Amino acid sequence: LPQLVAQYRAGLEAEMTLLHRLESIAAEQRTASEQSDLETLSLVSDQRDRVMAGLVRIEAELKPIRKLLHEHRRELEPLAEFREVKTLHKTAAALIDRVVNEDRVSLDALKQAERARRFAAQSIEQGESTLAAYRRVVAPNVPGASLLNRKG
């Protein structure tokens, strides 16, 4: 069991490294979202995909170990190493919460940008309709008649 704790700790530490990277990527995504910088957002999203793939791989390896540790937690509680791993686990969970919060802010910024884009498109469409109506009033479309035909 102590070897499993050590193995789990190593995996958690690897996850923490990736989670810290994910946290910085989430901050970059938030900034790009707020600035509607789609090019940067695309690049950062690719980086995020790679980090997430690494997290998924590590998590797949840790899941069976975590299950065993959970089953033997009563035996492991007295071990300082196990308590340290529990603390590290809680730290990872808090880091995940921060990343999720950054993601919410990014998503809200993207939603606001989309609403602004739709409003601008709607305004342009209304402006075009108004201009077309104005054109019909100022220059009615009379078949076969032009300014030269009417005057001369």
Disulfide bonds with the S-S distance in Angstrom:
none
